Amino acid sequence: MARVWHLTARPDGDLDPGIFTLEDVPDPPLGDDEVRIANSWLSVDPFMRGMLDDHGGYMPALPLGSPMQGGAVGTVIESRARDWPVGRKVLHNGGWRDVAVVAQAACEAIPDSAAPIQRYLGHLGMPGQTAYFGLLDAAAFRPDDLLFVSAAAGAVGSAVVQIARIKGATVIASAGGADKCAALRDWGASIAIDRNAPGTMREKLGAAVRGVGAEGISAFFDNVGGDHLDAAIQHARVGARFALCGMIGGYGRGDQLVLDQPMRLVARRLRIRGFAAPDYDDRWAEFHEDMLRWTLSGDLVSAETVHEGLAAVPAAFCALFTGGNLGKMLVRL
Ligand SMILES: NC(=O)c1ccc[n+]([C@@H]2O[C@H](COP(=O)([O-])OP(=O)(O)OC[C@H]3O[C@@H](n4cnc5c(N)ncnc54)[C@H](OP(=O)(O)O)[C@@H]3O)[C@@H](O)[C@H]2O)c1
């Protein structure tokens, strides 16, 4: 039997781990070109929130009663796929369960290196790819940038801050709480903004920009939307480049940005670009080479918040939306 988390109720108000149910599912025999994988680490990610409502949106709606899915790393324990022998460490999308049966075409081999395998769910995986190309391509990064990064202490944001530092930019970064702000400064942010501290985000970003003696930000990497995007528009230089990565401040709430001075977009000649990690799948090797080198040299630090055991998956997922993670949120089996 495999043990698999299913979506059995829709969210109603604040996210509640009780909308998920752990069920025993018969382990099917393998078909041609399939492998059975014992998962060792599971990922929970904000995009999964988009599957839970009945109307879908950013992600297609998951029918009630369906098994949850998500990133996972594990070891092949049975194989009918020529290229995937027993013992191979793989990355795949059969998460939220202890054992997964996956087609070989849907698995990726984890390269042999000194990096821990769970890094392939974080800075060496999808969140790292998001950070790397979102900054360097979508935001058209320049080493002389004054960059603002929101939700900067999480999986994506922590990589953005450090890549920008490695490449010489000045970074203003926001997160929730004093401990997270201390981590942002350790990773190279010149100024850390506590989103939970008194004052509006407009006021706090304005003070930060003045604090580094600048007239405005030249680039923005946005994970939050809402008041963070509003503040960035207010404090942008002419020609500033915005990479819109996500809007977690509005997930499940619908309280998105109301532009009260839209002519600023025109007057400041802002360049605003949304993007998604898969846009860059064909450039994976380029991202992996840089991020692995920085990981192994210690230039890039990967914080992790680890919950233990399959039973902890829903709580770990829900805690993403109350700031319960520093770095990548993971579940270890
Ligand atoms: N475009 C893409 O392809 C792509 C790929 C991956 C992720 N994303 C997006 O990138 C963003 C970050 O994802 P991640 O995986 O790195 O997650 P994460 O930042 O590791 O975790 C979520 C963090 O968001 C912050 N947060 C939660 N609710 C918030 C709210 N109401 N207002 C402001 N901040 C809030 C919390 O940090 P604090 O406590 O520090 O505020 C929380 O720890 C998300 O918007 C996600 O959807 C996009």
The ligand as an ORCA input file, in Angstrom:
! r2SCAN-3c Opt
* xyz 0 1
  N       6.398     32.256    -11.567
  C       6.819     31.034    -11.198
  O       7.144     30.171    -12.015
  C       6.917     30.718     -9.740
  C       7.620     29.587     -9.301
  C       7.761     29.371     -7.928
  C       7.181     30.256     -7.030
  N       6.474     31.322     -7.504
  C       5.890     32.300     -6.584
  O       6.948     32.856     -5.845
  C       6.487     33.228     -4.553
  C       7.390     32.592     -3.495
  O       7.307     31.176     -3.599
  P       8.251     30.277     -2.694
  O       8.108     28.886     -3.156
  O       9.608     30.873     -2.620
  O       7.537     30.390     -1.275
  P       8.210     30.910      0.068
  O       8.588     32.350     -0.146
  O       9.256     29.954      0.488
  O       7.031     30.806      1.129
  C       5.984     31.688      1.163
  C       6.322     32.982      1.969
  O       5.472     34.027      1.495
  C       5.290     34.958      2.512
  N       3.854     35.237      2.647
  C       2.876     34.358      2.929
  N       1.689     34.980      2.974
  C       1.940     36.288      2.703
  C       1.132     37.452      2.617
  N      -0.206     37.407      2.818
  N       1.723     38.639      2.325
  C       3.048     38.710      2.144
  N       3.873     37.641      2.225
  C       3.318     36.447      2.505
  C       5.817     34.352      3.806
  O       7.076     34.949      4.087
  P       7.261     36.161      5.141
  O       6.766     35.656      6.451
  O       8.709     36.425      5.118
  O       6.463     37.304      4.625
  C       6.023     32.890      3.444
  O       7.056     32.296      4.180
  C       5.029     32.808     -4.485
  O       4.230     33.918     -4.843
  C       4.934     31.735     -5.552
  O       3.624     31.582     -6.056
  C       6.330     31.564     -8.829
*
